[in-house]
Amino acid sequence: MKIKKQSSLSSKYWLMILVAVCLLLLGIEQYVDGSGPLRFIGNYTVIPMQKGISYVGRYLSDISDNFDTLQDVRAEKDALQTKVDELTIENTRLRQEQYELERLRELYKLDANYSDYEKIGAHVIANNGSNWFSDFIIDKGSNDGIKVDCNVLAGSGLVGIVTEVAPDYARVRSLIDDASNVSGMVLSTSDTCMVRGDLKLIADGRLRFEKLKNNDNVIEVGEQIVTSHVSDRFVQGLFIGYISEIEVDSNNLTRSGYITPAVDFSKIQEVLVITTTKADMTEEKKD
C-alpha cells in the first residue's frame, strides 16, 4: 500500500514539473529572438500541443456544424413528407369525386332514357357480404316514397326490385339472385322469355334466359332483352342486357341461352328507384 501511494505522489509531481517547465519555456521565449535551443525545444513540445488543441477544436466545430445540418435536413424532410401526404389525400379525394361524377352522369343518362317514370336517387349502404350485389340495402325508404316492388336501375339498365321497406332504408334483390325471375322480351321481335338469376353464372358475366318461342322470328346474338309488358312486377321496357348465346331446346318448341347484363353487379354504388310500381300503373289505367 505504501509503494502504491508513493508512485501516485511521484506521478503528480512529475506532472507539475512538466507544466512548470512549459510555462518557463514560454516565458523565456518572450525575451529571446526566437532562435536557439528554446525554439528547438518548443518545436517539439509546445507547437505540437497547440496543433493538437487546434485540431480538436476544429473537429468539435465540424461535429457541431454537421449536427445542425442534419437537424435542418430532417426538418426539411418532415416538411416535404407532410406536403406529400397532403397532396396524396387531395389527389385521392379528387379521383373519388371524378369517379362519382362519372357514375352520376350515367344515372343522368339513365334518368333521361326513362323519363316517363318518376324516380329517386339512392346510395347503396350495405350488401350481403359477397363480391356480388345480389341483395343489398339503399339509404332511402318509405319516407322518400319507396315501396315494395319498386323497380331499381343503375349503370345502363335494370338492377332489381325492392323487397323490403323501412322508413329510412330499403332492401333490393337484384336480377342475379338465385330467387330472381323476370319476364323479358326481345326488343326487335317482342317475343317473351324468362330471365332467371344464377349466382354461379354471374361469375362468368352471364344471365340465363329460357322459354323463348321457337317461331319464324330470327333472333341473333346481340339482340336486346328488356322487361316485357306481361310482367306483373316490372314496368315495361327496362333494359336487361344483350343476348350472347342462343340455341333451340331439345323439344324444338322453345329457345334458350345467355344474356350479358347491362349492369356490372360487382360495382353498384348509386341507383335510381322508380317510385311508381307496376301495380300502381295498372290501377291508374283501370281508373
C-alpha positions as CSV (number, residue, x, y, z in Angstrom):
1,M,0.0,0.0,0.0
2,K,2.9,2.4,0.8
3,I,4.6,1.7,-2.5
4,K,1.4,2.4,-4.5
5,K,0.9,5.7,-2.6
6,Q,4.5,6.9,-3.3
7,S,4.1,6.0,-7.0
8,S,0.9,8.1,-7.2
9,L,2.5,11.1,-5.5
10,S,5.5,10.8,-7.8
11,S,3.3,11.0,-10.9
12,K,1.6,14.1,-9.7
13,Y,4.9,15.7,-9.0
14,W,6.1,14.9,-12.5
15,L,3.0,16.5,-14.0
16,M,3.5,19.6,-12.0
17,I,7.2,19.7,-13.1
18,L,6.2,19.3,-16.7
19,V,3.7,22.1,-16.6
20,A,6.2,24.4,-14.8
21,V,8.8,23.7,-17.5
22,C,6.4,24.5,-20.3
23,L,5.5,27.8,-18.6
24,L,9.1,28.6,-18.1
25,L,9.9,28.0,-21.7
26,L,7.1,30.1,-22.8
27,G,8.2,32.9,-20.5
28,I,11.8,32.8,-21.7
29,E,10.7,32.7,-25.3
30,Q,9.3,36.2,-24.9
31,Y,12.8,37.6,-24.1
32,V,14.8,36.0,-26.8
33,D,14.8,36.4,-30.6
34,G,13.0,33.0,-31.2
35,S,16.1,31.1,-32.1
36,G,18.4,28.7,-30.4
37,P,17.7,25.7,-28.3
38,L,14.5,27.1,-26.8
39,R,12.9,27.3,-30.2
40,F,14.1,23.8,-30.9
41,I,12.5,22.5,-27.7
42,G,9.3,24.5,-28.4
43,N,9.0,23.0,-31.9
44,Y,8.8,19.5,-30.3
45,T,6.7,20.3,-27.3
46,V,4.6,23.4,-27.3
47,I,3.8,23.6,-31.0
48,P,2.5,20.0,-31.3
49,M,0.3,20.7,-28.3
50,Q,-1.1,23.8,-30.0
51,K,-1.7,21.9,-33.2
52,G,-3.5,19.1,-31.3
53,I,-5.7,21.6,-29.4
54,S,-6.5,23.4,-32.7
55,Y,-7.3,20.1,-34.4
56,V,-9.6,19.0,-31.6
57,G,-11.3,22.4,-31.7
58,R,-11.9,22.2,-35.5
59,Y,-13.1,18.6,-35.1
60,L,-15.6,19.6,-32.5
61,S,-16.7,22.6,-34.6
62,D,-17.3,20.3,-37.6
63,I,-19.3,17.9,-35.5
64,S,-21.5,20.8,-34.3
65,D,-22.0,22.1,-37.8
66,N,-22.8,18.6,-39.1
67,F,-25.3,18.1,-36.3
68,D,-27.0,21.4,-37.1
69,T,-27.1,20.5,-40.8
70,L,-28.6,17.1,-40.0
71,Q,-31.3,18.7,-37.9
72,D,-32.1,21.0,-40.8
73,V,-32.2,18.1,-43.3
74,R,-34.5,16.1,-41.0
75,A,-36.8,19.1,-40.5
76,E,-36.9,19.7,-44.3
77,K,-37.7,16.0,-44.9
78,D,-40.5,16.1,-42.4
79,A,-42.0,19.1,-44.0
80,L,-41.7,17.6,-47.5
81,Q,-43.3,14.3,-46.3
82,T,-46.2,16.3,-44.8
83,K,-46.7,18.0,-48.1
84,V,-46.6,14.7,-50.0
85,D,-49.2,13.3,-47.6
86,E,-51.5,16.3,-48.1
87,L,-51.2,16.1,-51.9
88,T,-51.8,12.3,-51.8
89,I,-55.0,12.9,-49.8
90,E,-56.1,15.7,-52.1
91,N,-55.4,13.6,-55.2
92,T,-57.4,10.7,-53.8
93,R,-60.3,13.0,-53.0
94,L,-60.3,14.4,-56.5
95,R,-60.2,11.0,-58.1
96,Q,-63.1,9.9,-55.9
97,E,-65.1,12.9,-57.0
98,Q,-64.2,12.2,-60.6
99,Y,-65.4,8.6,-60.4
100,E,-68.6,9.7,-58.6
101,L,-69.2,12.4,-61.3
102,E,-68.9,9.7,-64.0
103,R,-71.4,7.4,-62.2
104,L,-73.8,10.3,-61.7
105,R,-73.6,11.1,-65.4
106,E,-74.5,7.5,-66.2
107,L,-77.5,7.8,-63.9
108,Y,-78.4,11.1,-65.5
109,K,-78.5,9.4,-68.9
110,L,-80.5,6.6,-67.5
111,D,-82.9,9.0,-66.0
112,A,-83.3,10.7,-69.4
113,N,-83.9,7.3,-71.1
114,Y,-86.7,6.5,-68.7
115,S,-88.1,10.0,-68.3
116,D,-91.7,8.7,-68.3
117,Y,-91.2,7.2,-64.8
118,E,-90.8,9.2,-61.6
119,K,-87.5,8.2,-59.9
120,I,-85.4,9.0,-56.8
121,G,-81.7,8.5,-56.4
122,A,-80.2,6.5,-53.6
123,H,-76.8,5.2,-52.3
124,V,-76.0,1.6,-51.6
125,I,-75.0,1.3,-47.9
126,A,-74.7,-2.5,-47.4
127,N,-74.8,-5.8,-49.3
128,N,-75.0,-9.4,-48.3
129,G,-71.2,-9.6,-47.8
130,S,-70.3,-11.3,-51.1
131,N,-68.5,-9.9,-54.1
132,W,-71.8,-9.6,-56.0
133,F,-74.6,-7.2,-55.2
134,S,-77.3,-9.9,-55.4
135,D,-79.0,-8.5,-52.3
136,F,-78.3,-5.0,-50.9
137,I,-79.6,-2.1,-48.9
138,I,-80.1,1.5,-50.0
139,D,-80.4,4.7,-47.9
140,K,-83.9,5.7,-49.0
141,G,-87.2,4.2,-47.7
142,S,-90.9,4.8,-47.3
143,N,-90.3,8.4,-46.2
144,D,-88.9,9.0,-49.7
145,G,-91.8,7.4,-51.5
146,I,-90.2,3.9,-52.0
147,K,-92.4,0.8,-51.5
148,V,-92.2,-2.9,-52.1
149,D,-91.9,-3.9,-55.8
150,C,-90.4,-0.6,-56.9
151,N,-88.0,-1.3,-59.8
152,V,-84.4,-0.3,-59.3
153,L,-82.0,1.0,-62.1
154,A,-78.2,1.5,-62.3
155,G,-75.5,1.6,-64.9
156,S,-77.3,1.1,-68.2
157,G,-80.5,-0.7,-67.1
158,L,-82.4,-2.8,-64.6
159,V,-80.7,-3.9,-61.4
160,G,-83.6,-5.5,-59.5
161,I,-86.7,-4.9,-57.3
162,V,-87.4,-3.6,-53.8
163,T,-88.4,-6.5,-51.5
164,E,-88.4,-4.8,-48.1
165,V,-89.0,-1.2,-47.0
166,A,-88.4,0.8,-43.7
167,P,-88.8,4.5,-43.2
168,D,-85.2,5.3,-44.0
169,Y,-83.9,2.3,-46.0
170,A,-85.0,-0.4,-48.4
171,R,-83.7,-3.8,-49.4
172,V,-83.2,-4.7,-53.1
173,R,-83.0,-8.1,-54.7
174,S,-81.1,-8.0,-57.9
175,L,-81.5,-9.9,-61.2
176,I,-78.6,-12.2,-60.4
177,D,-80.0,-13.5,-57.2
178,D,-81.0,-17.2,-57.4
179,A,-84.6,-16.3,-56.4
180,S,-85.0,-13.8,-59.2
181,N,-87.3,-14.4,-62.2
182,V,-88.1,-11.6,-64.6
183,S,-90.3,-11.7,-67.7
184,G,-88.2,-10.4,-70.5
185,M,-88.8,-9.5,-74.1
186,V,-86.7,-9.4,-77.3
187,L,-86.8,-5.8,-78.2
188,S,-86.8,-6.3,-82.0
189,T,-89.5,-9.0,-82.2
190,S,-91.5,-8.6,-78.9
191,D,-91.1,-12.4,-78.2
192,T,-91.2,-13.0,-74.5
193,C,-88.9,-15.2,-72.4
194,M,-88.0,-15.8,-68.7
195,V,-84.7,-14.4,-67.3
196,R,-83.5,-16.3,-64.3
197,G,-80.9,-15.3,-61.7
198,D,-77.9,-17.5,-61.1
199,L,-75.0,-16.5,-58.8
200,K,-72.8,-19.2,-60.4
201,L,-73.4,-17.9,-63.9
202,I,-72.8,-14.3,-63.0
203,A,-69.2,-15.2,-62.1
204,D,-68.8,-15.6,-65.9
205,G,-70.8,-12.4,-66.5
206,R,-73.9,-14.1,-67.8
207,L,-77.6,-14.4,-67.0
208,R,-79.8,-17.3,-68.2
209,F,-82.9,-16.9,-70.3
210,E,-85.4,-19.6,-71.4
211,K,-88.9,-20.3,-72.7
212,L,-88.4,-18.1,-75.8
213,K,-90.7,-19.4,-78.5
214,N,-89.0,-21.1,-81.5
215,N,-91.0,-19.4,-84.2
216,D,-90.2,-17.9,-87.5
217,N,-88.7,-14.7,-85.9
218,V,-85.0,-14.6,-86.5
219,I,-83.2,-13.7,-83.2
220,E,-79.4,-13.4,-83.2
221,V,-76.6,-12.7,-80.8
222,G,-76.5,-9.1,-79.8
223,E,-80.3,-8.6,-79.6
224,Q,-81.5,-6.5,-76.7
225,I,-83.6,-8.0,-73.9
226,V,-85.9,-5.7,-71.9
227,T,-88.7,-6.2,-69.4
228,S,-91.9,-7.4,-71.0
229,H,-95.4,-5.9,-71.0
230,V,-96.8,-9.1,-69.3
231,S,-94.6,-8.8,-66.2
232,D,-96.6,-8.5,-63.1
233,R,-94.0,-6.6,-61.1
234,F,-91.6,-5.0,-63.6
235,V,-92.6,-2.0,-65.7
236,Q,-92.2,-2.4,-69.4
237,G,-89.1,-1.6,-71.4
238,L,-86.3,-1.7,-68.8
239,F,-83.1,-2.8,-70.4
240,I,-81.8,-6.1,-69.1
241,G,-78.9,-7.0,-71.4
242,Y,-77.8,-8.4,-74.7
243,I,-78.2,-12.0,-76.0
244,S,-74.7,-13.6,-76.0
245,E,-75.7,-17.2,-76.9
246,I,-78.9,-18.8,-78.2
247,E,-80.0,-22.3,-79.2
248,V,-83.1,-24.4,-79.8
249,D,-84.1,-26.6,-77.0
250,S,-84.5,-30.3,-77.3
251,N,-88.3,-30.1,-77.5
252,N,-87.9,-27.9,-80.7
253,L,-90.6,-25.6,-79.4
254,T,-88.6,-23.1,-77.4
255,R,-85.2,-21.5,-77.4
256,S,-82.8,-20.6,-74.5
257,G,-79.4,-19.1,-74.0
258,Y,-77.4,-16.5,-72.1
259,I,-77.5,-12.7,-71.7
260,T,-74.7,-10.3,-71.0
261,P,-76.3,-8.0,-68.4
262,A,-76.4,-4.2,-68.8
263,V,-75.2,-3.7,-65.2
264,D,-71.9,-4.5,-63.5
265,F,-73.2,-6.3,-60.5
266,S,-69.8,-6.2,-58.8
267,K,-69.8,-2.4,-58.6
268,I,-73.1,-0.8,-57.6
269,Q,-72.8,2.4,-55.5
270,E,-75.7,4.6,-56.7
271,V,-79.1,3.6,-58.0
272,L,-82.3,5.1,-59.3
273,V,-85.6,3.8,-57.9
274,I,-88.8,4.1,-59.9
275,T,-91.3,5.2,-57.2
276,T,-94.3,4.0,-59.2
277,T,-94.8,0.2,-59.2
278,K,-96.3,-1.9,-61.9
279,A,-99.4,-2.4,-59.7
280,D,-99.8,1.4,-59.3
281,M,-99.7,1.8,-63.1
282,T,-102.3,-1.0,-63.6
283,E,-104.6,0.7,-61.1
284,E,-104.2,4.1,-62.8
285,K,-105.2,2.5,-66.2
286,K,-108.2,1.0,-64.6
287,D,-109.3,4.3,-63.2
